[in-house]
Amino acid sequence: MFSVLWKLTSSAHWLAERYSELPWYAAVVMEKEFDMAMAQLDMELAPEGIDRVELARQIYADFLEAPRKKIDWKKIIEEDIRENAKVFGRKD
């Protein structure tokens, strides 16, 4: 899909913006306030008689409606560095 879009436009910036708006773009999925693991369990453990297609539609609608949260990668990395130093000791 990316290569097709590339041929339709000359602006790489425009293309990157459109691509990042797709609901299954990795960054979008990570930023969603949506419990993907729970959705998977809901599908896997749905009891007999539950229409799984309708359940999937509702889960997908919930995913699309879930707000996006900004991830502070700098903070996460700094916390990981501190935690790694505690667990593994400094190796400066």
Secondary structure, DSSP 8 states (H G I E B T S, - for coil): -HHHHHHH-S-HHHHHHHHHTSTTSHHHHHHB---HHHHHHHHHT--TT--HHHHHHHHHHHHHHS-B----HHHHHHHHHHHHHHHH----
